[in-house]
């Protein structure tokens, strides 16, 4: 039974939900199966044919695990199927048996057959990368002409399993807009093995929020509703992110993930590109498609930059090193507390910030002639477009040195590429976002100028500190940490954030005041030196009363405008 799943980088030990295991030989006689470790079963005595029968528990609707109930069978293959070690290259046939009288159908990227409940996969890699939704879902489809070869028109299917009774027309048309906008970045579709790509969307009240990319499909799960406008945008954002993965990571793939190891955690130093750049483009495609507003896009980018710039983890690990911590952070579980609040920045966020900085840097230094779109196209042409001889595998995965070399070629400047990698990817610096954003008529504006701050603190009930205080923050320097309860501030009692905010109104940045706190019931007192609030947001220059110049407007439109319109 697999211990890891494509698109996840930590171990998940799916064997924990396997029970009632039986093995039989070719005559139907039961034979003994031993279990030498948590995820393997060994049948030593058989006549050349082994049949396995087992039961599974699964009750989580997401992109990683398994859920089977009266509504559907929602199956991620590593959480569902055992496999024979050494038989990875053999073709596979999967036959599904829905409940009697259930009007269930199948959504999957597996190869179809004449039997609507039977499917095939050419090998284990493709099989394990092929989720299945078996339910009475709504099926919608559309086709899109390939920009490089209009006669090629792949089919896109949306298998929608949801609780709402809303008209889904807007959702469907929005997903199509995402597909049409994204393909323009690369200029062509990849070869979908069955000429079909499938969105498997489970929007159910008990679903966990998740989204998972696969070679010719994606799983989208959420308890959000498609009849609530503000929730629909979030759901579409996930769809945009996952569809970009069709190119980036499914085919433009780091060597560290190829082939994927189902038996262990998969360590990669390139997740800042595989996931972070995809995060950036998910948001950019939403903007270019007209599916979100400029204000929300800027708020989202601003939130990411705030996190990356202010995080103490940036002083400890580079984006490459953060990527290699995925085995501990990518839905990994642990019962002991960690210090990741201080030592880790998500490679999704840091990679997004790098993509934003690189896109703007390329645009500024070339007058818009070269952009991040060109970089992604070059990566596609060199590593993704050639495809692979074996379905589910990539023949030409990249290394860190490869993507650095492509950056030098695209930018036309070896020194620029070398310095960018050394400073911002393998190093721990960040670009000058304020200077770069100004070219688009955007301003990094303080959220609370002149206001005192204790830093990024996570408060619980009754002024309890519920997460590690950031290294170097006022509370950290005062010796206050997770588990402490602040009771007085500047000599005044505090029992809520409202109390603290009222007291802070009369204190200025740079002042030092007394703070009282309880640690495991024992009272202590320290002194805290307040700093100015460092949080910022990105705002359009015209919203501040200043004039957006023609050059800034052109720059912004070239960046945020639909490529269809620009072309």
C-alpha positions in Angstrom: 0.0 0.0 0.0 1.4 3.4 -0.9 2.9 5.7 1.7 2.8 8.8 -0.5 0.5 10.3 -3.1 1.3 12.4 -6.3 1.1 16.1 -5.6 1.8 15.5 -1.9 5.4 15.5 -0.6 5.0 14.0 2.9 4.3 10.4 4.0 0.6 9.6 4.6 0.7 5.8 5.4 -2.5 4.8 3.7 -2.1 1.3 5.0 -3.5 2.4 8.3 -7.0 2.2 6.9 -6.7 -1.3 5.4 -8.3 -4.2 7.2 -9.7 -7.7 6.7 -6.9 -8.7 4.3 -7.1 -12.1 2.6 -4.9 -13.7 -0.1 -5.8 -16.5 -2.5 -3.9 -18.4 -5.2 -5.0 -19.1 -8.7 -7.2 -22.0 -7.6 -9.1 -19.9 -5.1 -7.4 -21.5 -2.1 -6.6 -19.0 0.7 -2.9 -18.6 1.3 -1.0 -16.9 4.1 0.0 -13.3 3.8 2.6 -11.9 6.2 3.2 -8.3 7.1 6.9 -7.4 7.5 6.3 -3.7 7.8 3.3 -1.3 8.1 2.7 -1.0 4.4 3.7 -4.3 2.8 2.1 -7.8 2.7 4.1 -10.8 1.4 2.6 -13.9 -0.1 5.4 -16.5 -0.2 3.6 -19.6 -1.2 1.4 -19.5 -4.3 1.1 -21.0 -7.8 2.1 -18.0 -9.8 -1.2 -16.1 -9.4 -2.3 -14.1 -6.3 -5.7 -12.6 -5.6 -5.9 -10.0 -2.8 -9.1 -9.1 -1.1 -9.3 -6.4 1.6 -11.5 -3.7 3.0 -10.9 -0.1 3.5 -12.1 2.7 5.8 -12.3 6.1 4.1 -14.3 9.1 5.2 -12.4 12.2 4.0 -13.5 14.0 0.9 -10.4 15.7 -0.4 -7.6 15.2 -3.0 -5.5 12.9 -0.9 -7.6 10.3 0.9 -10.7 8.2 0.3 -14.4 8.7 1.0 -17.1 6.1 0.4 -20.7 6.6 1.6 -24.2 6.4 0.2 -23.6 9.5 -2.0 -20.4 8.5 -3.8 -17.1 6.8 -3.9 -14.5 9.5 -4.0 -11.2 7.7 -4.5 -7.6 8.8 -4.6 -5.7 5.8 -5.9 -2.8 5.6 -3.5 -5.4 5.6 -0.6 -7.4 2.9 -2.4 -5.4 0.4 -4.3 -2.7 -2.1 -3.3 -0.1 -2.9 -5.9 2.5 -5.5 -6.7 6.1 -4.6 -6.1 8.1 -5.2 -9.2 5.0 -5.1 -11.5 5.1 -1.3 -11.9 5.4 -1.3 -15.7 2.5 -3.7 -16.3 -0.8 -2.4 -17.7 -3.7 -2.4 -15.3 -7.5 -2.9 -15.7 -9.9 -1.4 -13.1 -13.5 -2.5 -12.9 -15.9 -0.7 -10.7 -19.2 -2.1 -9.2 -21.6 0.7 -8.1 -24.4 -0.1 -5.6 -27.3 -1.9 -7.2 -30.0 0.6 -8.5 -27.6 3.5 -8.0 -27.5 6.0 -10.9 -23.8 6.4 -10.6 -21.3 7.2 -13.4 -17.5 7.5 -13.4 -15.3 10.6 -13.8 -11.6 9.7 -14.2 -8.6 10.3 -16.4 -8.1 6.5 -16.7 -8.4 5.1 -20.3 -12.1 4.2 -21.1 -13.2 0.9 -22.5 -16.5 -0.3 -24.1 -17.7 -1.0 -20.5 -18.6 2.3 -18.8 -17.4 0.8 -15.5 -14.1 -0.6 -16.7 -10.9 1.4 -17.3 -7.3 0.8 -18.0 -3.9 2.4 -17.1 -0.7 1.7 -19.0 1.4 1.5 -15.8 1.4 2.1 -12.1 2.6 5.7 -12.3 -0.5 6.6 -14.5 -2.8 4.5 -12.3 -1.8 6.1 -9.1 -2.2 9.5 -10.6 -5.8 8.9 -11.7 -8.4 9.7 -9.1 -12.0 8.4 -9.5 -15.3 10.0 -8.7 -18.2 7.4 -8.8 -21.5 9.2 -8.1 -24.6 10.8 -9.7 -22.6 13.9 -10.6 -23.6 16.5 -13.1 -21.4 16.3 -16.2 -20.7 19.3 -18.4 -18.2 19.5 -21.2 -16.7 21.9 -23.7 -13.9 21.9 -26.2 -11.2 24.6 -26.8 -9.2 24.9 -30.0 -5.4 24.7 -29.5 -4.0 28.1 -30.4 -1.0 26.5 -32.2 -3.2 23.9 -34.1 -6.9 24.9 -34.2 -7.8 21.5 -35.6 -6.8 20.0 -32.2 -9.7 20.6 -29.9 -9.3 18.7 -26.5 -12.4 18.0 -24.5 -12.8 19.4 -21.0 -15.2 17.7 -18.7 -16.5 19.1 -15.4 -17.9 16.4 -13.1 -19.8 18.5 -10.5 -21.0 16.8 -7.3 -22.5 19.4 -5.1 -25.1 20.2 -2.5 -26.5 23.5 -3.8 -29.5 23.9 -6.1 -28.1 26.9 -7.9 -27.8 27.4 -11.6 -24.2 26.3 -12.4 -24.0 28.1 -15.7 -21.7 30.9 -14.3 -19.4 28.4 -12.7 -19.1 26.4 -15.9 -18.4 29.4 -18.1 -15.8 30.6 -15.6 -13.9 27.4 -15.7 -13.9 27.6 -19.4 -12.6 31.1 -19.2 -9.8 29.8 -17.0 -8.9 27.2 -19.6 -8.9 29.6 -22.5 -6.8 32.2 -20.7 -4.2 29.7 -19.3 -3.4 28.0 -22.6 -2.5 31.4 -24.1 0.5 31.7 -21.6 2.1 28.6 -23.2 0.7 28.9 -26.7 -0.6 25.3 -26.9 -2.1 22.5 -25.0 -0.1 19.5 -24.0 -1.0 16.1 -25.3 -3.8 14.7 -23.1 -3.5 10.9 -23.3 -7.2 10.5 -24.0 -7.6 13.9 -25.6 -9.7 14.8 -22.5 -9.1 16.7 -19.3 -11.4 16.2 -16.3 -12.3 18.6 -13.4 -13.6 16.4 -10.6 -15.4 18.9 -8.2 -16.9 17.8 -5.0 -18.5 20.8 -3.2 -20.2 19.1 -0.3 -21.0 20.3 3.3 -18.6 17.7 4.8 -15.8 18.1 2.2 -12.4 19.3 3.3 -10.9 22.2 1.4 -8.4 20.8 -1.0 -7.2 20.8 -4.6 -4.9 18.3 -6.3 -3.4 18.3 -9.7 -3.0 15.2 -11.9 -1.7 14.6 -15.4 -5.1 14.9 -17.2 -7.4 15.8 -14.4 -7.8 17.6 -11.1 -9.7 17.1 -7.9 -11.4 20.1 -6.3 -13.1 19.7 -2.9 -14.6 22.2 -0.6 -17.5 22.9 1.7 -18.0 26.1 -0.1 -21.1 26.6 -2.2 -21.4 27.6 -5.8 -24.5 29.6 -5.1 -22.6 32.0 -2.8 -20.8 34.5 -5.0 -17.9 35.3 -2.6 -17.3 31.5 -2.2 -17.4 30.8 -5.9 -14.4 33.1 -6.6 -12.4 31.1 -4.1 -13.4 27.8 -5.7 -12.5 29.2 -9.1 -9.1 30.3 -7.8 -8.3 26.7 -6.9 -9.4 25.6 -10.3 -7.1 28.2 -11.9 -4.2 27.0 -9.8 -4.7 23.3 -10.5 -5.1 23.8 -14.3 -1.8 25.7 -14.5 -0.3 22.5 -13.1 -1.2 20.8 -16.4 2.0 22.4 -17.7 3.9 23.3 -14.6 4.8 20.2 -12.5 2.8 17.6 -14.5 5.0 18.0 -17.5 7.5 20.8 -16.7 8.7 18.6 -13.9 11.6 18.7 -11.5 14.0 15.7 -11.6 13.6 15.4 -7.9 10.0 14.2 -8.4 10.5 12.0 -11.4 9.5 9.2 -11.1 7.3 9.7 -8.1 8.2 7.4 -5.2 5.0 6.0 -3.7 6.9 4.4 -0.8 8.5 7.4 0.8 8.4 11.2 1.2 9.4 13.0 -2.0 12.1 15.6 -1.3 12.4 18.5 -3.8 14.2 21.8 -3.7 12.1 23.2 -6.7 8.7 23.5 -5.1 9.0 27.3 -5.1 8.7 27.0 -8.9 6.4 24.0 -9.1 3.9 25.3 -6.5 4.8 28.9 -5.9 4.9 30.0 -9.5 1.6 28.1 -10.0 0.2 30.0 -7.0 1.2 33.3 -8.7 -0.3 32.3 -12.1 -3.5 31.1 -10.5 -4.2 34.6 -9.2 -2.9 36.2 -12.4 -5.2 34.1 -14.6 -8.2 35.0 -12.4 -7.4 38.6 -13.0 -6.8 38.3 -16.7 -10.0 36.3 -17.1 -12.0 39.0 -15.4 -13.1 36.6 -12.6 -11.9 38.8 -9.8 -11.4 42.5 -9.1 -8.1 44.5 -9.1 -8.7 45.2 -5.5 -8.9 41.6 -4.5 -5.9 40.7 -6.6 -3.8 43.4 -5.0 -5.0 42.4 -1.5 -3.9 38.8 -2.2 -0.5 39.7 -3.5 -0.1 42.2 -0.6 -0.9 39.5 1.9 1.7 37.2 0.4 4.4 39.9 0.4 3.6 40.8 4.0 4.1 37.2 5.0 7.3 36.7 3.1 9.0 40.0 3.9 8.3 39.9 7.6 8.7 36.3 8.4 11.8 35.4 10.6 12.0 32.2 8.7 13.4 34.1 5.7 16.6 34.7 7.7 17.1 31.0 8.3 16.2 29.2 5.0 16.1 30.1 1.3 13.2 29.3 -0.9 15.1 26.2 -2.1 15.6 25.0 1.5 12.0 25.8 2.4 10.9 23.5 -0.5 12.9 20.7 1.0 10.9 21.0 4.3 7.7 19.9 2.5 8.0 16.4 4.0 7.3 18.0 7.4 4.7 20.6 6.3 2.6 19.3 3.4 -0.4 18.0 5.2 2.1 16.0 7.4 0.9 15.2 10.9 2.7 15.4 14.2 1.5 15.6 17.8 4.5 17.5 19.2 4.6 21.3 18.8 6.9 22.7 16.1 8.6 26.0 15.7 7.6 26.4 12.1 6.0 29.8 12.7 9.5 31.0 13.2 11.5 28.8 10.9 9.3 28.0 7.9 7.7 30.0 5.0 5.4 28.1 2.7 7.1 27.5 -0.7 3.7 28.4 -2.1 3.9 31.9 -0.7 7.6 32.5 -1.1 7.5 31.0 -4.6 4.6 33.3 -5.4 6.6 36.3 -4.2 9.6 35.3 -6.3 7.4 34.9 -9.4 5.9 38.4 -8.8 9.3 39.9 -8.4 10.8 38.1 -11.4 7.8 39.0 -13.6 8.1 42.7 -12.7 11.9 42.7 -13.0 11.8 41.2 -16.5 9.1 43.6 -17.6 10.9 46.7 -16.2 14.4 45.8 -17.5 13.2 45.0 -21.0 10.4 47.6 -21.4 7.8 44.8 -21.4 9.5 42.8 -24.2 10.3 39.9 -21.9 8.0 38.7 -19.1 7.5 35.7 -16.9 5.2 34.3 -19.6 8.2 34.0 -21.8 10.1 32.2 -19.1 7.3 29.7 -18.6 7.1 29.2 -22.4 10.8 28.5 -22.6 10.6 26.0 -19.7 7.7 24.3 -21.5 9.5 24.1 -24.9 12.6 22.7 -23.3 11.2 20.3 -20.7 7.5 19.9 -21.1 6.6 20.0 -24.8 8.8 17.0 -25.8 6.6 14.9 -23.6 7.4 11.3 -22.8 7.4 7.9 -24.5 5.7 6.3 -21.5 2.3 7.8 -20.4 2.6 9.2 -16.9 6.3 9.8 -17.0 8.4 12.7 -18.1 11.5 12.1 -20.3 13.3 15.4 -19.6 12.8 16.6 -16.1 14.7 19.7 -15.0 17.3 20.5 -12.3 17.9 23.8 -10.4 20.8 24.5 -12.7 18.5 24.0 -15.7 15.9 26.6 -14.7 18.7 29.0 -13.9 20.2 28.5 -17.4 16.8 29.1 -19.0 16.4 32.3 -17.1 19.8 33.5 -18.5 18.7 32.6 -22.0 15.2 34.3 -21.7 16.5 37.4 -20.1 19.5 37.6 -22.4 21.7 38.4 -19.4 23.7 35.7 -17.6 24.6 38.1 -14.9 21.0 39.0 -14.2 20.0 35.3 -13.9 23.0 34.5 -11.7 22.4 37.4 -9.3 18.6 36.8 -9.2 19.1 33.1 -8.2 21.9 33.8 -5.8 20.0 36.6 -4.0 16.3 35.7 -4.2 16.1 31.9 -4.8 19.2 30.3 -3.3 19.6 33.3 -1.1 17.3 34.9 1.4 16.8 38.5 0.1 13.6 39.9 -1.5 13.4 42.2 -4.5 12.6 45.9 -4.1 8.8 45.4 -4.6 8.0 49.1 -4.0 10.2 50.2 -6.8 9.0 47.6 -9.2 5.3 48.0 -8.5 5.5 51.7 -9.1 5.9 51.0 -12.8 2.4 49.6 -12.7 1.0 52.6 -10.8 0.8 50.5 -7.6 2.0 51.6 -4.2 3.2 49.7 -1.1 1.2 51.5 1.5 1.5 51.0 5.3 -1.7 49.6 6.8 -1.4 51.5 10.0 1.3 54.2 9.7 2.7 55.5 12.9 0.8 52.9 15.0 2.6 50.8 17.6 2.7 47.0 17.2 3.7 43.9 19.1 4.4 42.1 15.9 2.6 39.2 14.3 1.0 37.6 17.4 -1.6 34.8 17.4 -4.0 35.4 20.3 -6.4 33.0 21.8 -9.2 33.4 24.4 -8.4 35.6 27.3 -5.2 37.0 25.8 -3.4 33.7 25.6 -0.5 33.5 23.2 -1.3 30.4 21.1 1.6 30.3 18.7 5.3 30.9 18.9 6.1 34.7 19.0 8.2 35.7 16.0 11.9 35.9 16.5 12.9 39.5 17.2 9.4 40.7 17.8 8.6 42.9 20.8 6.9 40.0 22.8 9.7 37.6 21.9 12.3 40.1 23.1 10.3 40.5 26.3 10.5 36.8 26.9 6.8 36.0 26.2 6.0 32.9 24.2 3.3 30.4 23.3 1.2 29.3 26.3 1.7 32.6 28.2 -1.3 34.7 29.1 -1.0 38.5 29.1 -2.8 40.0 32.1 -1.6 43.6 32.3 -0.2 46.1 29.8 1.3 49.5 30.8 0.0 48.9 34.3 -3.6 48.3 33.1 -5.5 45.0 33.2 -6.2 43.4 29.8 -8.6 40.5 29.2 -9.4 41.0 25.5 -8.0 42.5 22.3 -10.3 45.4 22.7 -8.6 46.2 26.0 -5.2 46.0 24.4 -6.1 48.1 21.4 -7.5 50.8 23.7 -4.3 51.0 25.7 -2.1 51.0 22.5 -3.9 54.1 21.3 -2.0 56.1 23.9 1.4 54.6 23.3 3.9 55.5 20.5 6.3 53.3 18.6 9.7 53.1 20.4 8.2 53.4 23.9 8.9 50.7 26.5 6.1 49.7 28.9 5.6 47.0 31.5 3.7 43.8 30.6 2.4 41.3 33.1 1.7 37.7 32.2 1.0 34.2 33.6 3.1 31.2 32.8 1.6 28.0 33.9 -0.4 30.0 36.5 2.7 31.8 37.9 2.7 35.6 37.5 5.7 37.3 35.8 6.5 40.8 34.6 8.7 42.0 31.8 9.1 45.1 29.7 8.2 45.3 26.0 9.5 47.9 23.5 6.9 48.6 20.9 7.7 49.0 17.2 5.9 50.7 14.4 3.4 48.5 12.6 5.3 47.1 9.5 2.2 45.6 7.7 1.5 47.1 4.3 -0.9 46.7 1.5 -0.8 47.3 -2.3 -3.0 50.0 -3.6 -3.6 51.6 -7.0 -2.1 55.0 -7.2 -5.3 56.5 -8.4 -7.0 55.5 -5.2 -4.7 57.8 -3.3 -5.7 60.8 -5.4 -2.6 60.8 -7.5 -2.6 60.5 -11.3 -2.0 57.2 -13.1 0.4 58.0 -15.9 -0.1 56.7 -19.4 3.1 54.6 -19.1 1.9 53.1 -15.8 -1.5 52.3 -17.2 0.0 50.6 -20.3 2.4 48.6 -18.0 -0.5 47.5 -15.8 -2.7 46.5 -18.7 0.1 44.5 -20.3 0.6 42.7 -17.0 -3.0 42.2 -15.9 -4.9 42.3 -19.2 -6.2 39.2 -21.0 -3.6 37.8 -23.4 -6.4 37.2 -25.9 -7.1 40.9 -26.0 -3.5 41.9 -26.0 -2.8 39.6 -28.9 
